[in-house]
Amino acid sequence: MKIKTVRTDYQTALSMAENRHKLPQRPNFLLRKVMALASLGELHKTHFKVKRIGMEKLPAGEPCLILMNHSSFIDLKIAATVFADRPFNIVCTSDGLVGKSFLMRKLGCIPTNKFITDLVLVKDMVYALHTLKNSVLLYPEASYSFDGTATPLPESLGKCIKLLKVPVIMVKTYGAFQHDPLYNNLQLRQVDVSADIEYVLSKEEIAQKGANEISALIKEKFTFDNFRWQQQNRICVKEPFRADYLNRVLYKCPECGREGSMEGHGITLRCENCHKEYQLTEDGYLKAVDGETRYSHVPDWYQWQRECVSEELEKESYKLECEVEIGVMVNLRSIYLVGSGILRHDVNGFELTGCEGALHYSQKPSESYSLYADYYWYELGDVICIGNTNILYYCFPKDKRVSVAKARLAAEELYKRRANAARMQRG
């Protein structure tokens, strides 16, 4: 999947800014059916099955909030299929509408910027649920999972659910991550996919529970480990490219401690510095070719990297500084490629400068609980995205050894540190 891009200078891009808000639309009936039929084709290849839990509690015409985990690009196709008889609006990242805004709005898409407080979005969801009488599909994790486990949920989720005042349904997928993990450059695997659809909360239960209680319940429901599921269910991924680009996730060698030296190719993950090699087995384990297997489980390795980042932050030694190509989004017509610059990240947050001195943007750690970072973004490259409700900056590191995963880990840990410090000050 690609995205429309235009090369121009930064000032010209800014002059094309648009902030005109549009209310959600009722999804076009014909387009809904076409999307459902098109989705069925790919799902059929995965022998897709669905299990419904408590769904008899939801009347056919009652709008609901659908919460879905975000494992791969097949997620929307699953939703389009299992909810084909129920009109729903889709909360999606704003860049998903670039170059095709008219069509995507006709499909019921509600654009928003990831990890940015968006009060307008809540109003749009209320409008869709209570005025249009549609259900709303929301991916509360916002970004795809890097390591196959759940990504952080917004602290405000419980409060949002209470404001919406509709039943909550959860869709949890199995096999979707193994079928098409984000790190693997869109290379599909032959893995069966299934989903559980569960009635989680009624309107009466939402009214009775506090926002924090609801958030805790949803967080528990969103606890998963796709690699552990694969291992426990003996799901085999036999493709010879299953470790391709796994270094995007596992960027630091636990043997020698070097970052940016890992190389994932075929079924092997290898450190180019100390030459330690691991194989990713068919059933989802990591196994050292020689010597000790330090981490046999991908999420364990990823968690160790998080701990390393946390230690760097504690010592205030964490720092990212790299040359980047810069794209900006100021409207939904195009991503404007405006030149190059320097992206910096440390305990004080992000700073982006460039475009021959015309661009200077900074973002504090407290402004976002996670980071919009992605692999092979619209086939352009690995990206770190920062910004606000008016403008987004897409930063593509020129040095391929720069890990966008580490930047996401650092942003999450920084936010937690600042949030914990604020809570302690409040008493």
C-alpha positions in Angstrom: 0.0 0.0 0.0 1.4 3.4 -1.0 0.5 7.0 -0.2 0.3 10.1 -2.3 3.4 12.3 -1.9 4.4 15.7 -3.4 7.9 17.3 -3.2 7.8 21.0 -2.3 9.4 23.4 0.1 8.4 23.7 3.8 6.8 27.2 3.5 4.7 26.2 0.5 3.5 23.1 2.3 2.4 25.3 5.3 0.5 27.6 3.0 -1.7 24.7 2.0 -2.8 23.9 5.6 -6.5 23.0 6.1 -8.2 22.6 9.4 -11.8 22.3 8.2 -13.6 19.7 10.3 -16.2 17.4 8.8 -18.8 15.4 10.7 -18.8 11.6 10.3 -20.9 10.1 7.5 -23.2 7.1 7.5 -21.2 4.4 5.7 -22.4 3.9 2.1 -24.3 0.7 1.9 -22.9 -0.4 -1.4 -19.3 0.4 -0.4 -19.8 -1.5 2.8 -20.9 -4.6 0.9 -18.1 -4.3 -1.6 -15.5 -4.0 1.3 -17.0 -7.1 3.0 -17.0 -9.2 -0.1 -13.4 -8.1 -1.0 -12.3 -8.9 2.6 -13.8 -12.4 2.4 -11.4 -13.4 -0.4 -8.3 -12.9 1.7 -9.9 -14.3 4.9 -10.9 -17.4 3.0 -7.2 -18.1 2.4 -6.6 -18.0 6.1 -9.5 -20.4 6.9 -11.0 -17.6 9.0 -13.3 -18.6 11.9 -15.1 -16.5 14.4 -16.4 -17.3 17.9 -19.1 -15.1 19.4 -19.3 -14.8 23.2 -22.4 -13.2 24.8 -23.3 -11.4 21.6 -27.0 -12.5 22.0 -27.1 -9.6 24.6 -26.7 -7.0 21.8 -29.9 -6.3 19.8 -29.4 -6.1 16.1 -30.1 -2.4 15.7 -28.3 -1.1 18.8 -25.2 0.9 18.2 -22.1 -0.2 20.2 -18.4 0.6 20.6 -16.2 -2.1 19.0 -12.7 -2.3 20.5 -10.3 -4.3 18.5 -6.6 -5.3 19.0 -4.3 -4.1 16.3 -2.1 -7.0 15.0 -1.8 -6.6 11.3 -3.2 -5.1 8.1 -5.9 -7.8 8.0 -7.6 -6.4 11.1 -10.0 -4.1 9.1 -10.9 -7.0 6.8 -11.9 -9.1 9.8 -14.1 -6.3 11.1 -15.7 -5.6 7.7 -16.6 -9.3 7.5 -17.9 -10.1 11.0 -19.8 -6.8 11.2 -21.1 -6.8 7.6 -24.7 -6.6 8.8 -24.0 -3.7 11.2 -23.1 -0.2 9.8 -20.1 1.2 11.7 -17.8 4.2 11.5 -14.1 3.5 11.7 -11.7 5.6 13.8 -8.5 5.6 11.8 -5.2 7.5 11.5 -5.6 10.7 9.5 -2.9 9.7 7.0 -5.1 6.8 6.0 -7.3 9.4 4.2 -4.5 11.1 2.3 -5.3 11.3 -1.4 -8.6 9.4 -1.0 -10.5 11.4 1.6 -13.8 11.4 -0.3 -13.9 7.6 -0.6 -12.7 6.9 3.0 -15.4 9.2 4.5 -18.0 7.4 2.4 -16.8 4.2 4.0 -17.4 5.9 7.4 -13.9 6.7 8.4 -13.3 9.2 11.2 -9.7 10.6 11.0 -7.6 11.3 14.0 -3.9 11.8 14.8 -2.3 9.0 16.9 -1.4 9.5 20.5 -2.6 13.1 20.5 -5.4 14.3 22.8 -8.3 14.8 20.4 -11.5 16.1 22.0 -13.1 16.6 18.6 -12.8 12.8 18.1 -14.9 12.1 21.1 -17.6 14.5 19.8 -17.4 12.7 16.4 -17.9 9.3 18.0 -20.9 10.6 20.0 -22.4 12.0 16.8 -21.8 8.7 15.0 -23.3 6.6 17.8 -26.3 8.7 18.9 -27.2 10.8 15.8 -26.3 8.5 12.9 -27.1 5.4 15.1 -24.0 3.6 13.8 -21.6 1.5 15.8 -18.0 2.8 16.1 -14.9 0.7 15.5 -11.9 1.8 17.6 -8.4 0.4 17.8 -7.5 1.7 21.3 -3.8 0.6 21.0 -3.6 3.1 18.0 -0.5 1.5 16.6 0.4 -2.0 15.5 2.2 -4.3 17.9 6.0 -4.5 17.3 6.7 -7.6 19.4 3.3 -9.3 19.3 2.2 -8.1 22.7 -0.3 -5.4 23.6 0.8 -1.8 23.2 -0.2 0.9 25.8 -3.8 2.0 26.1 -4.8 5.7 26.7 -5.5 6.5 30.4 -8.6 8.3 29.3 -10.2 5.2 27.7 -12.5 4.5 30.7 -13.7 8.1 30.8 -14.4 8.0 27.1 -16.4 4.8 27.4 -18.6 6.4 30.1 -19.2 9.5 27.9 -20.2 7.4 24.9 -22.9 5.4 26.9 -23.2 2.5 24.6 -22.4 -1.3 25.0 -18.8 -2.3 24.5 -17.8 -5.2 22.2 -14.3 -6.6 22.0 -12.7 -8.3 19.0 -9.6 -10.2 19.7 -7.7 -11.9 16.8 -5.5 -15.0 16.8 -3.0 -15.7 14.0 -3.3 -12.2 12.4 0.1 -11.2 13.8 1.8 -14.4 12.6 0.0 -14.0 9.2 1.4 -10.5 8.6 3.7 -9.1 11.3 4.6 -5.5 10.9 8.3 -6.0 10.8 8.3 -8.4 7.9 7.8 -5.9 5.0 4.3 -7.1 4.0 5.4 -10.7 3.4 2.3 -12.8 4.1 2.6 -16.2 5.8 0.2 -19.2 5.5 -1.3 -19.1 9.0 -4.9 -19.6 9.9 -6.7 -16.6 11.4 -9.6 -16.5 13.9 -11.3 -14.0 16.1 -13.3 -13.9 19.3 -16.1 -11.3 19.5 -17.1 -10.7 23.1 -19.9 -8.6 24.6 -17.9 -6.9 27.4 -20.0 -4.2 29.0 -23.6 -3.2 28.9 -24.8 0.4 29.2 -26.0 -0.4 32.8 -22.6 -1.8 33.8 -20.8 1.2 32.3 -23.0 3.5 34.4 -22.3 1.5 37.6 -18.5 1.3 37.2 -16.0 4.1 37.6 -13.7 5.2 34.7 -10.6 3.7 36.3 -12.4 0.4 36.8 -13.5 0.3 33.2 -10.0 1.1 32.0 -8.6 -1.7 34.2 -11.1 -4.2 32.7 -10.3 -3.2 29.2 -6.6 -3.4 29.8 -7.0 -6.9 31.1 -8.9 -7.9 28.0 -6.1 -6.4 25.9 -3.4 -8.5 27.5 -2.0 -10.9 25.0 1.2 -12.5 23.7 1.0 -13.6 20.0 4.3 -15.5 20.2 3.2 -17.4 23.3 -0.1 -18.2 21.7 1.8 -19.6 18.7 4.0 -21.7 20.9 1.2 -23.1 23.1 -1.0 -23.9 20.1 1.9 -25.3 18.1 1.3 -23.0 15.1 4.0 -23.5 12.5 5.3 -20.6 10.4 7.3 -22.5 7.8 8.1 -19.6 5.4 11.9 -19.2 4.9 11.6 -15.4 5.4 10.1 -15.5 8.8 13.1 -13.7 10.4 13.5 -11.1 7.6 13.8 -7.6 9.2 13.3 -9.0 12.8 16.2 -6.7 13.7 13.6 -3.9 13.5 12.1 -5.3 16.7 15.3 -6.8 18.3 17.8 -4.1 17.5 20.2 -4.6 20.4 22.5 -7.7 20.8 22.2 -9.2 24.3 25.6 -10.8 23.9 27.8 -7.8 23.1 25.4 -5.0 23.8 25.8 -3.3 20.4 22.8 -1.5 18.9 22.1 -1.4 15.2 24.3 -4.4 14.6 21.5 -7.0 14.3 20.6 -8.3 10.9 17.4 -10.4 10.2 17.5 -12.5 7.1 15.7 -15.8 6.2 15.2 -17.6 9.5 18.3 -16.1 11.1 18.9 -13.1 13.3 22.7 -12.3 13.5 24.8 -9.7 15.2 27.3 -8.3 12.8 29.6 -7.2 15.6 30.0 -10.3 17.7 28.6 -12.8 15.1 26.1 -14.4 17.6 23.4 -16.1 15.6 19.8 -17.0 16.5 17.3 -18.9 14.5 13.5 -18.2 14.6 12.0 -21.6 14.7 8.8 -22.6 13.0 6.9 -22.6 16.3 8.1 -19.1 17.3 11.1 -19.7 19.5 14.5 -18.1 19.2 17.3 -20.6 19.4 21.1 -19.8 19.4 23.0 -21.5 16.7 25.9 -21.9 19.1 26.2 -21.4 22.8 23.7 -20.0 25.2 20.2 -18.9 24.1 19.9 -15.7 26.1 16.3 -15.0 25.1 14.2 -17.7 23.5 11.1 -15.5 23.5 10.9 -12.4 21.3 8.8 -10.3 23.8 11.4 -11.2 26.5 14.2 -9.8 24.4 12.0 -6.7 23.6 11.3 -6.2 27.3 15.0 -6.4 28.1 15.6 -3.6 25.5 12.9 -1.6 27.3 14.7 -2.0 30.6 18.0 -0.9 28.9 16.3 2.2 27.7 14.8 2.9 31.1 18.3 2.6 32.6 19.6 5.1 30.0 16.9 7.5 30.9 17.6 7.1 34.6 21.2 8.0 33.9 20.1 10.7 31.5 22.4 9.2 28.9 19.7 8.3 26.4 20.0 10.4 23.2 18.8 10.0 19.6 20.3 12.3 17.0 20.0 11.5 13.3 19.6 12.9 9.9 16.1 12.5 8.5 14.1 13.1 5.4 11.0 15.0 6.4 7.4 14.7 5.2 4.6 16.9 6.6 0.8 16.5 6.6 -1.1 19.7 6.7 -4.1 18.5 4.8 -5.5 15.3 3.5 -4.5 15.8 -0.2 -0.9 14.6 0.1 2.2 14.0 2.3 4.5 16.9 1.4 8.2 15.9 1.2 9.9 19.1 2.3 13.6 18.2 2.6 16.0 17.0 5.3 16.8 17.9 8.8 18.0 16.6 12.2 15.7 14.8 14.7 16.8 14.8 18.3 15.3 12.9 21.2 16.4 12.9 24.9 14.9 13.3 28.4 13.5 16.7 27.3 11.5 15.3 24.4 11.8 15.6 20.6 13.3 18.4 18.6 13.1 18.6 14.8 15.1 21.2 12.8 15.7 21.4 9.1 14.5 22.7 5.8 17.4 25.2 5.6 16.5 26.7 9.0 12.8 27.2 8.3 11.6 24.3 10.5 11.9 24.1 14.3 9.5 21.9 16.2 9.7 20.6 19.7 7.5 18.2 21.6 7.6 17.5 25.4 7.5 13.9 26.8 4.3 14.7 28.6 2.4 15.4 25.3 2.1 11.8 24.2 1.9 8.5 26.1 3.5 6.6 23.2 5.0 7.3 19.8 3.7 6.9 16.2 6.6 4.8 14.9 6.2 2.4 12.0 8.1 0.0 9.8 8.1 0.4 6.0 5.5 3.1 6.3 3.4 3.1 3.1 6.5 1.5 1.5 8.5 4.7 2.0 10.7 3.5 5.0 10.8 3.2 8.7 9.3 6.4 10.3 9.0 8.4 13.5 6.0 10.7 13.5 5.6 13.7 15.8 3.3 16.6 15.8 0.0 18.0 17.0 -3.6 18.4 15.8 -2.6 20.9 13.1 0.5 19.3 11.6 2.3 16.0 11.6 6.0 15.5 10.8 7.1 12.2 9.4 10.8 11.6 10.0 12.6 8.9 7.9 16.1 8.2 9.3 18.7 8.2 6.6 20.9 5.8 8.7 19.1 2.4 8.5 20.7 1.4 11.8 18.5 3.9 13.7 15.8 2.0 15.5 12.4 3.5 15.5 11.4 0.8 18.0 13.9 2.2 20.6 12.5 5.7 20.0 9.0 4.4 20.8 10.2 2.6 24.0 12.0 5.8 25.1 8.9 7.9 24.5 6.7 5.5 26.5 9.2 5.3 29.4 9.6 9.0 29.5 5.9 9.6 29.6 5.5 7.1 32.5 8.3 8.8 34.4 6.7 12.2 34.0 3.2 10.9 34.8 4.5 9.1 38.0 6.4 12.3 39.1 3.2 14.3 38.6 1.1 11.9 40.7 3.7 12.0 43.5 3.5 15.8 43.5 -0.2 15.7 43.8 0.1 13.5 46.8 
